[in-house]
Amino acid sequence: MTTLQVAGGRVLHPDMTVSRGDVLVDRDAGDIVAVGDVPAGDETLDAEGCLVMPGLVNAHTHVAMTLLRGYAGDKPLDRWLREDIWPAEAELTPADVRAGAELGVVEMLKTGTTAFSDMYFHVEELADAVERAGLKAVLGHTAVTVGKDADAAEADVAQSLAVARDLDGAADGRIRTTVQPHSLTTVSESGLRDLAEGARDGDIPLHLHANETTGEVDPLVDERGERPLSWADDLGLLGDRDVLAHCVHVDESEIDLLAERGTAVAHCPASNMKLASGLAPVQAMRDAGVTVALGTDGAASNDDLDMFDELRDAAMVGKVAADDAAAVDAASAVEMATAGGADALGLDAGRVEAGLAADLAVVDLEAPHLTPVHDPVALVAYAARGADVRHTVCDGEVLVRDGEVLPLDEAAVRERAAERAAALAERAG
């Protein structure tokens, strides 16, 4: 066993208490061996002045949309998609997706994210970027049937199922997959049924957008006379390993249904605010027993992939939504960004605990905006930034050391992405 000792810092424990101690990692197995007073490791990672916490989990994003960061904004979701994003995405090439994915992976690693769940296209390019970078991902091809003829729609559904079957377990097991209907309003009823049936037959989780705006919810209620998630349940789309992104406009019956089915929610507060989609009832969902994780959504609607920003937004927006300053407290926000995300994605991670995956973010607390350290958990929730991450470790491998991304050439990644983004914008007009 070759060991790594993360030494000299404070450790954030699963119960959200903090104590001084080291973390010993089995680099061969990728697991945490011990926490606290540990034997000396074969290699040392300096955590002096830092908080050693679980790596952050981005439970819903579209990583390659980094190429569309700042491309279009200040519009509601439907207009933003139809007028700007979908026309640009129609011009995407596999090389574009590869460049955007590498840029997003670099950004996430530098800001302490060790796992993410993505919905997009040209998934083989995403998978190659993940394999090279060393972090974990849940990937899939997103099926959209609206506006397509019958043959094209059927092919898109078949591709989502095929990618989920064929790619699962890639990158030495660091890549898992989901079947991905884009949403309840962008996939036909027959397509939704086929995707749900295929996912269940293949024992593969589902990942889809749901109840993001009133413009999606109200027409379904008017047409069907039932709430969208009740209809989704009828279609077989709510299982105990599935993840629904957003769930901004859910009523009490839908919250109870999510809790009963064990379906997780990926809350994306920054995107919901920028697109004026609304305020998700996060505290009500947590109180009902729903697993709530956090996601950045894509960089085109956020506009970054920094999960520290996201957990701060989640805490702030959660209080406003509940009209209660005690709602979505600091510990809850941090838990959603770590253990909640790991649980939603089925990862044996999200906690600094012996026996779990050694996915760690080492946050430097020696900065003016993080002084004094009365409560490290409150600092993480309300004051820390992705730029405060000193080291990132995934499966026991040091992927970021002293702010430098080791597996990828950051300067080259940025240059390629900028060139690809400029050419894409020109093609999209």
C-alpha positions in Angstrom: 0.0 0.0 0.0 1.3 3.4 -1.0 0.0 6.1 1.3 -0.6 9.9 1.1 -0.8 11.9 4.3 -2.8 15.1 4.1 -1.1 16.8 7.0 -1.4 19.7 9.3 -4.9 21.0 8.7 -8.3 20.8 10.3 -10.8 18.1 9.1 -14.5 18.5 8.4 -16.2 15.4 9.8 -19.5 13.9 8.5 -21.4 15.4 11.5 -20.2 18.9 10.4 -17.8 19.2 13.4 -14.2 20.2 12.8 -11.1 19.1 14.5 -7.3 19.3 14.0 -6.0 16.1 12.4 -4.6 14.4 9.3 -6.1 12.2 6.7 -4.2 9.1 5.6 -5.1 7.8 2.1 -4.4 4.5 0.4 -3.4 5.7 -3.0 -3.6 2.2 -4.6 -7.2 1.6 -3.5 -8.2 5.3 -3.6 -9.8 5.1 -0.1 -9.4 6.9 3.2 -7.5 4.7 5.7 -7.7 6.9 8.8 -8.6 10.3 10.0 -7.1 12.2 13.0 -3.9 10.9 14.6 -2.5 8.9 11.7 0.7 7.1 10.9 3.2 8.9 8.6 2.4 8.5 4.9 4.8 7.7 2.1 4.0 11.1 0.6 2.8 14.3 2.4 0.3 16.9 1.1 0.6 20.1 3.1 -2.7 21.2 4.6 -1.3 23.7 7.2 -3.8 26.5 7.7 -6.4 24.6 5.7 -9.7 22.8 6.1 -9.7 19.3 4.6 -13.2 18.6 3.4 -15.0 16.3 1.0 -14.6 17.0 -2.6 -17.6 18.9 -4.0 -20.1 17.1 -6.2 -21.7 19.0 -9.0 -24.9 17.0 -9.4 -26.3 18.7 -12.6 -24.3 20.5 -15.3 -23.6 20.8 -19.0 -19.8 21.1 -18.8 -19.1 21.8 -22.5 -21.4 24.9 -22.3 -18.3 26.7 -21.0 -17.9 27.7 -24.7 -21.2 29.6 -24.3 -20.3 31.4 -21.1 -21.6 35.0 -21.5 -22.9 34.2 -25.0 -26.5 35.1 -24.2 -28.3 36.3 -21.2 -31.0 38.4 -19.6 -33.8 36.3 -21.1 -36.3 33.8 -19.6 -35.5 30.1 -20.1 -37.7 29.4 -23.1 -36.6 32.4 -25.2 -33.0 31.9 -24.1 -33.0 28.3 -25.3 -34.9 28.8 -28.6 -33.3 32.1 -29.7 -29.7 31.6 -28.6 -28.7 28.3 -27.1 -30.3 25.7 -29.3 -29.2 27.5 -32.5 -25.6 27.6 -31.2 -25.7 24.0 -30.1 -26.8 23.0 -33.6 -23.4 24.2 -34.8 -21.4 22.2 -32.2 -18.8 19.8 -33.4 -17.2 16.9 -31.4 -14.0 19.0 -31.2 -16.0 21.9 -29.7 -17.4 19.7 -27.0 -14.0 18.3 -26.2 -12.6 21.8 -25.8 -15.5 23.0 -23.7 -15.4 19.9 -21.6 -11.6 20.2 -20.9 -12.1 23.9 -19.9 -15.0 22.9 -17.6 -13.0 20.1 -16.0 -10.1 22.4 -15.3 -12.4 25.0 -13.7 -14.1 22.4 -11.5 -10.8 20.7 -10.4 -9.3 24.1 -9.5 -12.4 24.9 -7.4 -12.5 21.6 -5.5 -15.1 19.6 -7.4 -14.2 15.9 -7.7 -17.3 14.5 -9.3 -20.1 15.8 -11.6 -23.2 14.7 -13.4 -23.5 15.9 -17.0 -26.3 16.1 -19.6 -25.1 16.8 -23.1 -24.1 15.5 -26.6 -20.9 14.0 -28.2 -20.5 12.1 -24.9 -17.4 10.3 -26.0 -15.5 13.6 -26.0 -16.7 14.3 -22.5 -15.6 10.8 -21.4 -12.1 11.3 -22.9 -11.7 14.5 -21.0 -12.8 12.9 -17.8 -10.4 10.0 -18.3 -7.5 12.3 -18.8 -8.3 14.6 -15.9 -8.8 11.9 -13.3 -12.0 13.0 -11.7 -15.4 11.2 -11.6 -18.4 11.8 -13.7 -21.9 10.5 -14.4 -22.5 11.0 -18.2 -25.1 10.4 -20.8 -26.6 11.4 -24.1 -29.5 13.8 -23.7 -32.5 12.9 -25.8 -34.7 15.7 -27.3 -37.5 14.7 -29.6 -39.4 18.0 -30.0 -39.1 19.4 -33.5 -37.8 16.1 -35.0 -39.4 13.7 -37.4 -40.3 10.2 -36.1 -37.1 8.5 -37.4 -34.8 11.2 -35.9 -36.7 11.1 -32.6 -36.5 7.4 -32.4 -32.7 7.5 -33.1 -32.1 10.1 -30.4 -33.9 7.9 -27.8 -32.0 4.8 -28.9 -28.7 6.8 -28.7 -29.4 7.8 -25.1 -30.0 4.2 -24.2 -26.9 2.9 -26.1 -24.5 5.4 -24.6 -25.7 4.7 -21.1 -25.2 0.9 -21.7 -21.8 1.1 -23.5 -20.0 3.8 -21.5 -20.8 2.7 -18.0 -17.7 1.8 -16.1 -15.2 3.6 -18.4 -12.1 5.3 -17.1 -11.4 2.5 -14.6 -14.9 2.8 -13.1 -14.7 6.6 -12.6 -17.4 7.1 -15.3 -21.0 5.9 -14.6 -24.0 6.7 -16.8 -27.6 7.8 -16.8 -30.4 7.6 -19.4 -31.4 11.2 -20.1 -34.8 12.5 -21.4 -34.2 16.2 -21.6 -37.4 17.1 -19.9 -41.1 16.3 -19.7 -41.9 18.9 -22.3 -39.1 18.3 -24.8 -39.5 14.6 -25.2 -42.7 13.0 -26.5 -44.8 10.7 -24.2 -43.8 7.7 -26.2 -40.1 8.7 -26.0 -40.4 9.2 -22.2 -41.9 5.7 -21.9 -39.2 4.1 -24.0 -36.4 5.8 -22.1 -37.9 4.8 -18.7 -38.4 1.2 -19.8 -34.9 1.0 -21.3 -33.4 2.5 -18.1 -35.2 0.0 -15.9 -34.4 -2.9 -18.1 -30.7 -2.0 -18.0 -30.7 -1.1 -14.3 -29.5 2.4 -15.2 -30.6 5.6 -13.4 -32.4 8.5 -15.1 -31.5 12.1 -15.1 -33.8 14.8 -16.5 -35.0 18.4 -16.0 -38.3 18.8 -14.3 -40.6 21.6 -13.1 -38.0 24.3 -13.8 -40.5 27.0 -14.8 -44.2 27.7 -14.6 -44.2 27.7 -18.4 -43.4 24.0 -18.2 -45.7 23.2 -15.4 -48.9 25.0 -16.1 -49.5 23.6 -19.7 -49.0 20.0 -18.4 -51.5 20.6 -15.6 -54.0 22.1 -18.0 -53.6 19.3 -20.5 -53.5 16.4 -18.2 -55.3 17.5 -15.1 -52.4 16.3 -12.8 -49.1 17.6 -11.6 -46.1 17.0 -13.8 -44.3 14.7 -11.3 -47.4 12.6 -10.8 -47.5 12.1 -14.6 -43.7 11.4 -14.5 -44.4 8.7 -11.9 -47.1 7.2 -14.1 -44.5 7.0 -16.9 -42.0 5.2 -14.6 -39.6 8.2 -14.4 -39.3 8.4 -10.6 -37.0 5.8 -9.0 -34.7 5.7 -6.0 -31.5 6.2 -8.1 -32.9 8.9 -10.4 -32.1 12.6 -10.3 -34.4 15.4 -11.3 -32.8 18.8 -12.0 -34.4 22.0 -10.7 -37.8 21.1 -9.2 -38.4 24.8 -8.7 -42.2 24.6 -9.0 -43.2 21.6 -7.0 -46.2 21.5 -4.7 -46.6 19.6 -1.5 -48.0 16.5 -3.2 -45.0 16.3 -5.5 -42.5 16.8 -2.7 -44.2 13.9 -0.8 -44.0 11.8 -4.0 -40.3 12.5 -4.4 -39.7 11.5 -0.8 -41.8 8.3 -1.2 -40.0 7.3 -4.4 -36.5 8.2 -3.1 -35.8 10.3 -6.1 -33.1 13.0 -5.6 -33.3 16.6 -6.7 -30.3 18.6 -8.1 -30.9 22.2 -7.0 -29.4 24.9 -9.2 -30.0 28.2 -7.5 -27.7 30.4 -9.6 -29.2 29.3 -12.9 -32.7 29.6 -11.5 -32.0 33.2 -10.4 -30.4 34.3 -13.6 -33.2 32.9 -15.8 -35.8 34.1 -13.2 -37.2 30.6 -13.1 -38.2 30.9 -9.4 -37.2 29.9 -5.9 -37.1 26.1 -5.2 -38.7 25.0 -1.8 -35.4 23.4 -0.7 -36.1 23.4 3.0 -39.5 21.9 2.5 -38.0 19.1 0.4 -35.3 18.4 2.9 -37.8 18.4 5.7 -39.9 15.8 3.8 -36.8 13.6 3.5 -35.9 14.3 -0.1 -32.2 14.0 -1.0 -31.2 17.4 -2.3 -27.9 17.9 -4.1 -26.5 21.0 -5.7 -25.6 21.7 -9.3 -24.2 24.6 -11.2 -26.2 23.9 -14.4 -24.3 25.0 -17.5 -21.8 27.9 -17.5 -24.1 29.6 -20.1 -26.7 30.2 -17.4 -24.6 30.6 -14.2 -21.9 31.7 -15.4 -19.3 29.6 -13.6 -18.8 26.0 -12.4 -17.7 27.0 -8.9 -19.6 24.9 -6.4 -18.6 27.2 -3.5 -20.6 29.9 -5.2 -23.5 27.5 -5.6 -23.7 26.4 -2.0 -23.6 30.0 -0.8 -26.5 30.8 -3.3 -28.4 27.7 -2.0 -28.2 28.9 1.6 -29.2 32.5 0.7 -32.0 31.6 -1.7 -33.3 28.9 0.6 -33.8 31.4 3.4 -35.7 33.8 1.0 -37.8 30.9 -0.4 -38.8 29.8 3.1 -39.0 33.3 4.5 -36.9 32.0 7.4 -33.3 33.0 8.2 -32.8 29.6 9.8 -33.8 27.7 6.7 -31.0 25.9 4.7 -28.4 26.7 7.3 -24.6 26.6 6.7 -24.3 22.9 7.5 -27.2 22.0 5.3 -25.7 23.9 2.3 -22.3 22.2 2.8 -23.9 18.8 3.1 -25.9 19.3 -0.1 -22.7 20.1 -2.0 -20.8 17.1 -0.7 -22.6 14.1 0.9 -26.0 15.0 -0.7 -24.4 15.1 -4.1 -22.6 11.8 -3.6 -25.7 10.1 -2.3 -27.7 11.4 -5.3 -25.2 10.1 -7.8 -24.6 6.8 -6.0 -21.0 7.6 -5.1 -19.2 6.1 -2.1 -17.8 9.5 -1.2 -18.9 12.9 0.0 -17.6 12.5 3.6 -14.1 12.5 5.1 -14.4 9.1 6.7 -12.3 5.9 6.8 -13.4 3.4 4.2 -14.8 5.9 1.8 -13.3 7.3 -1.4 -10.5 9.7 -0.9 -12.1 12.6 -2.7 -11.0 15.7 -1.0 -10.8 19.5 -1.3 -8.2 21.3 0.8 -9.3 24.8 1.4 -6.8 27.5 2.4 -8.3 29.5 5.3 -5.5 32.0 5.5 -7.1 34.9 3.6 -8.6 38.2 4.7 -12.1 37.1 3.7 -11.7 33.9 5.8 -10.4 35.6 8.9 -11.2 35.0 11.8 -12.2 31.3 11.9 -15.0 31.4 14.4 -16.9 28.6 12.6 -15.2 26.9 9.7 -18.5 25.5 8.3 -20.0 29.0 8.2 -16.9 30.2 6.4 -17.3 27.5 3.8 -21.0 28.2 3.3 -20.9 32.0 3.2 -17.3 33.2 2.5 -15.1 30.6 0.8 -14.5 30.8 -2.9 -13.3 28.2 -5.4 -10.0 30.2 -5.6 -9.4 29.3 -2.0 -8.8 25.6 -2.9 -5.1 24.7 -2.5 -5.3 21.0 -3.4 -7.9 18.6 -5.0 -7.6 14.9 -4.5 -9.8 12.3 -6.3 -9.5 8.5 -5.6 -6.3 9.2 -3.7 -4.6 10.9 -6.6 -3.5 14.6 -6.3 -5.1 16.3 -9.3 -4.5 19.9 -8.1 -1.4 20.8 -6.0 -1.0 24.4 -4.8 -3.5 25.5 -7.4 -1.9 23.8 -10.4 -3.9 21.3 -12.3 -1.5 18.4 -12.8 -3.2 16.2 -15.5 -4.0 18.9 -18.0 -2.1 21.9 -19.4 -4.4 24.8 -18.2 -3.0 27.4 -20.6 -3.4 25.1 -23.6 -6.9 24.2 -22.6 -7.9 27.8 -22.2 -6.4 28.7 -25.6 -8.2 25.9 -27.4 -11.5 26.7 -25.8 -11.3 30.4 -26.6 -10.6 29.6 -30.3 -13.4 27.1 -30.5 -15.8 29.4 -28.8 -15.1 32.3 -31.2 -15.5 30.0 -34.2 -18.7 28.6 -32.8 -20.2 32.1 -32.2 -19.3 33.1 -35.8 -21.0 30.0 -37.2 -24.1 30.5 -35.1 -24.3 34.1 -36.3 
